[in-house]
């Protein structure tokens, strides 16, 4: 993922609400979100190049999502796939705290990442840029390609939109709208992540559109107090054109 906004323990009926965009090169092979053939309790998309996933959830509400850190101070020569970090948590049974504490010891084997994992009402965060597991308290959070709640314009706008959405019965479409803005931000508002002004501009919207790279999937997730879960993925092609969507609802 490249933008995630989420409300943790902030809605009386939904302990977790998530909206997220995956930005990637259009040529990178990807499998649409589905129930995984080799793990029938997991719904997620799959990166067919490295085998992992950017965001997924299980039938029991085990959740994980990851973003890259755009400008890490160091990157290992042959980094392991970050998408496998989410997949390993989703396939396992460790608590969020225990999983991230174990991972914090070998985070240097990966390029820069921000990892969210949750289960049983707990939500935890770890970055290998600034070490240390954070057990998240109730709140509205935003995450892009810097550390948690770094105040990039796209993050701030998404958090504000989600905060307003909490006043209404949430839907997957409503959540998706909180990360759907396509306008480029003003130069004076852009971060400096070492990629140059032209690329900073292109990457500044919540929803990115370009010829060969952009927002390829928008995901929204609602976990309810009664154990029911709703997950939606909408997919996009070059130019930001919608090419299909899938919604999952259980039990």
Backbone torsions as a table, in degrees:
resi	resn	phi	psi	omega
1	UNK	NA	159.1	174.5
2	UNK	-125.3	-6.0	173.5
3	UNK	-153.7	125.1	177.8
4	UNK	-134.6	131.6	171.1
5	UNK	-126.7	138.1	-174.9
6	UNK	-151.7	148.8	176.8
7	UNK	-113.3	118.4	-177.1
8	UNK	-108.9	114.2	178.0
9	UNK	58.4	39.7	-178.2
10	UNK	-117.2	-5.4	179.1
11	UNK	-119.5	137.7	-175.8
12	UNK	-62.5	-24.5	-177.3
13	UNK	-107.7	-17.4	-174.2
14	UNK	-130.4	103.0	179.9
15	UNK	-67.4	-18.2	176.2
16	UNK	-142.9	126.0	173.5
17	UNK	-126.4	132.2	-174.6
18	UNK	-135.9	138.2	168.3
19	UNK	-131.3	136.8	-173.5
20	UNK	-153.8	147.8	174.9
21	UNK	-118.3	136.4	172.6
22	UNK	-103.1	119.3	176.8
23	UNK	-104.6	131.0	-175.4
24	UNK	-162.2	161.5	172.7
25	UNK	-63.4	136.4	-177.5
26	UNK	-64.7	-24.0	-177.4
27	UNK	-80.1	-12.9	-176.8
28	UNK	-72.4	125.8	-175.9
29	UNK	-66.6	134.8	-173.2
30	UNK	-143.0	143.0	172.4
31	UNK	-102.5	134.8	179.4
32	UNK	-60.2	157.1	175.8
33	UNK	-57.3	134.8	179.9
34	UNK	-166.2	168.9	170.3
35	UNK	-70.6	126.2	-173.9
36	UNK	-71.3	132.8	-178.2
37	UNK	-59.4	-33.4	-177.0
38	UNK	-97.0	1.0	174.8
39	UNK	-151.0	92.3	-166.5
40	UNK	-70.3	-9.6	179.5
41	UNK	-98.2	7.4	-176.3
42	UNK	-115.1	128.3	172.2
43	UNK	-115.6	128.0	-177.1
44	UNK	-172.9	158.9	165.8
45	UNK	-79.9	172.5	179.5
46	UNK	-141.1	134.5	170.4
47	UNK	-79.8	109.7	-174.5
48	UNK	-77.9	-7.5	176.9
49	UNK	-81.4	-42.3	-177.3
50	UNK	-114.4	-14.2	172.6
51	UNK	97.2	-10.3	-177.3
52	UNK	-93.4	-164.7	179.0
53	UNK	-139.2	157.0	179.4
54	UNK	-94.2	-23.8	-179.7
55	UNK	-161.9	137.0	178.0
56	UNK	-158.9	166.1	179.3
57	UNK	-148.9	146.1	178.9
58	UNK	-101.3	171.0	179.4
59	UNK	-58.8	-29.7	-178.9
60	UNK	-91.0	4.7	176.0
61	UNK	89.4	15.4	174.1
62	UNK	-74.3	126.6	-168.4
63	UNK	-129.0	144.4	174.8
64	UNK	-153.2	145.9	176.2
65	UNK	-153.3	154.6	-176.2
66	UNK	-142.4	146.4	168.8
67	UNK	-125.7	157.7	173.3
68	UNK	-84.2	154.1	170.6
69	UNK	-97.5	123.1	-167.7
70	UNK	-67.8	-35.0	-172.2
71	UNK	-133.2	64.6	-178.5
72	UNK	-67.6	149.0	179.1
73	UNK	-65.7	-32.3	177.4
74	UNK	-142.9	153.2	175.7
75	UNK	-136.5	130.4	179.3
76	UNK	-62.2	155.6	-174.9
77	UNK	-64.4	-42.0	178.8
78	UNK	-128.4	75.9	-173.8
79	UNK	-68.2	149.4	174.1
80	UNK	-75.5	158.4	-178.2
81	UNK	-69.7	126.2	179.5
82	UNK	-70.0	-28.5	179.8
83	UNK	-64.7	-17.7	177.1
84	UNK	-77.8	-18.7	177.4
85	UNK	-64.8	-45.0	177.1
86	UNK	-64.9	-44.4	-176.5
87	UNK	-63.6	-40.6	180.0
88	UNK	-62.5	-40.1	179.0
89	UNK	-67.2	-44.3	-177.2
90	UNK	-64.1	-31.8	-179.7
91	UNK	-83.9	-12.8	-174.4
92	UNK	-99.4	-167.2	-178.9
93	UNK	-130.8	3.4	-179.1
94	UNK	-67.8	151.1	174.9
95	UNK	-68.0	157.5	177.7
96	UNK	-54.0	-44.5	-179.1
97	UNK	-62.6	-48.1	-177.0
98	UNK	-64.8	-39.7	-179.5
99	UNK	-63.4	-47.2	-177.5
100	UNK	-71.0	-34.1	177.0
101	UNK	-63.5	-40.3	176.2
102	UNK	-65.4	-37.6	-178.9
103	UNK	-71.4	-31.8	-176.5
104	UNK	-60.5	-20.1	-178.9
105	UNK	-79.3	-22.6	179.7
106	UNK	-126.7	26.7	179.9
107	UNK	-64.2	-21.0	179.2
108	UNK	-70.3	-7.0	177.5
109	UNK	-81.0	-3.6	-175.8
110	UNK	-120.4	154.7	167.1
111	UNK	-65.7	167.8	-174.0
112	UNK	-54.4	132.6	-179.2
113	UNK	-144.4	159.8	168.0
114	UNK	-126.3	123.4	-173.6
115	UNK	-122.2	128.0	173.3
116	UNK	-109.9	132.0	174.7
117	UNK	-138.1	145.4	-178.7
118	UNK	-151.7	150.5	172.1
119	UNK	-168.4	152.1	174.7
120	UNK	52.3	39.8	176.1
121	UNK	84.1	-5.0	178.7
122	UNK	-100.6	146.2	177.0
123	UNK	-137.7	132.2	-174.9
124	UNK	-135.0	155.3	-175.5
125	UNK	-133.2	142.1	174.8
126	UNK	-145.1	135.4	169.1
127	UNK	-120.9	142.8	175.0
128	UNK	-88.6	6.8	173.8
129	UNK	-87.5	-45.3	172.2
130	UNK	-123.6	108.1	-172.8
131	UNK	-66.8	164.4	177.6
132	UNK	113.4	126.5	178.7
133	UNK	-77.6	132.9	175.4
134	UNK	-111.5	117.9	170.8
135	UNK	-85.3	115.9	-169.5
136	UNK	-79.7	133.3	175.5
137	UNK	-84.3	164.4	177.5
138	UNK	-52.1	135.8	-180.0
139	UNK	168.2	174.8	173.8
140	UNK	-105.2	125.7	-173.5
141	UNK	-125.7	157.9	175.6
142	UNK	-138.2	146.2	-175.3
143	UNK	-147.7	127.2	172.3
144	UNK	-125.1	-131.0	-175.8
145	UNK	-100.7	33.0	169.4
146	UNK	-134.1	-163.2	-178.1
147	UNK	-75.0	165.9	-178.2
148	UNK	-53.9	130.5	177.3
149	UNK	63.6	18.6	169.2
150	UNK	-60.9	127.8	-167.2
151	UNK	-80.9	57.1	170.6
152	UNK	-68.4	151.4	-179.3
153	UNK	-54.8	-43.5	-178.7
154	UNK	-63.2	-35.1	179.0
155	UNK	-70.7	-47.4	-179.5
156	UNK	-60.7	-43.1	180.0
157	UNK	-64.1	-40.8	-179.1
158	UNK	-66.5	-41.4	178.5
159	UNK	-63.4	-42.2	178.6
160	UNK	-63.2	-42.4	179.8
161	UNK	-65.1	-40.9	179.7
162	UNK	-68.4	-38.0	177.9
163	UNK	-59.4	-41.8	177.9
164	UNK	-67.4	-35.9	-177.7
165	UNK	-67.7	-21.2	-178.4
166	UNK	-66.5	-16.9	-179.4
167	UNK	-78.9	-9.1	-177.1
168	UNK	-122.3	160.0	173.0
169	UNK	-61.0	118.1	-173.0
170	UNK	-74.9	150.0	173.0
171	UNK	-130.6	163.2	178.1
172	UNK	-63.5	-38.9	180.0
173	UNK	-66.3	-39.2	178.5
174	UNK	-64.2	-42.6	178.0
175	UNK	-62.5	-42.6	-179.7
176	UNK	-60.8	-34.5	-178.5
177	UNK	-64.7	-21.1	-178.6
178	UNK	-73.0	-13.5	179.8
179	UNK	-126.5	29.7	-172.3
180	UNK	-105.4	-0.9	-176.5
181	UNK	-65.3	131.1	-177.0
182	UNK	-108.2	-2.5	-177.6
183	UNK	-71.2	139.2	174.5
184	UNK	-75.0	137.2	-178.5
185	UNK	-79.2	157.3	178.8
186	UNK	-62.9	145.9	-178.6
187	UNK	-55.6	-35.8	-177.7
188	UNK	-67.7	-15.9	-178.3
189	UNK	-99.3	-6.4	-172.4
190	UNK	-78.0	144.3	171.8
191	UNK	-74.1	165.6	174.3
192	UNK	-115.1	98.1	-176.9
193	UNK	-107.9	14.6	174.2
194	UNK	86.7	10.7	-177.3
195	UNK	-104.8	-1.8	-179.7
196	UNK	93.6	153.2	-172.6
197	UNK	-63.6	-42.0	-177.8
198	UNK	-60.3	-43.6	179.8
199	UNK	-73.4	-35.6	174.9
200	UNK	-57.6	-41.9	178.1
201	UNK	-61.5	-48.3	-176.9
202	UNK	-62.3	-34.3	-177.4
203	UNK	-88.5	-3.3	-172.4
204	UNK	-74.5	-29.3	179.7
205	UNK	-68.9	159.2	171.3
206	UNK	-63.5	-43.3	179.4
207	UNK	-109.1	115.0	-172.9
208	UNK	-95.8	136.6	178.0
209	UNK	-131.6	125.6	170.8
210	UNK	-154.0	-177.4	-175.2
211	UNK	-69.6	-40.5	-173.4
212	UNK	-122.6	-2.9	-177.4
213	UNK	-146.2	140.9	178.2
214	UNK	175.5	-170.7	178.1
215	UNK	-72.2	115.3	-177.4
216	UNK	-100.7	-22.4	179.8
217	UNK	-149.6	139.1	172.2
218	UNK	-117.8	125.1	-176.1
219	UNK	-118.0	144.5	174.5
220	UNK	-138.3	142.0	-171.3
221	UNK	-139.5	132.3	175.4
222	UNK	-126.1	118.7	173.9
223	UNK	-108.6	120.1	-174.2
224	UNK	-98.8	160.8	179.0
225	UNK	-60.0	-31.9	-177.2
226	UNK	-83.0	5.7	178.3
227	UNK	92.3	-7.3	178.3
228	UNK	-75.9	149.6	-175.7
229	UNK	-136.5	138.5	174.9
230	UNK	-128.8	130.6	-177.9
231	UNK	-134.4	133.8	-179.8
232	UNK	-132.2	137.8	173.0
233	UNK	-125.9	125.8	170.4
234	UNK	-111.4	136.2	-174.7
235	UNK	-111.5	149.3	-174.2
236	UNK	-134.7	147.0	175.8
237	UNK	-107.4	-169.7	-179.1
238	UNK	-54.7	140.2	-177.8
239	UNK	82.5	3.2	178.5
240	UNK	75.6	22.6	-179.2
241	UNK	-83.7	130.2	178.3
242	UNK	-67.2	133.2	-179.1
243	UNK	-122.0	13.3	176.1
244	UNK	142.4	160.6	177.7
245	UNK	-148.1	157.2	178.3
246	UNK	-139.6	136.8	177.8
247	UNK	-124.2	138.3	-179.4
248	UNK	-121.8	140.0	-175.7
249	UNK	-145.6	120.4	-178.8
250	UNK	-151.4	162.7	0.6
251	UNK	-76.6	NA	NA
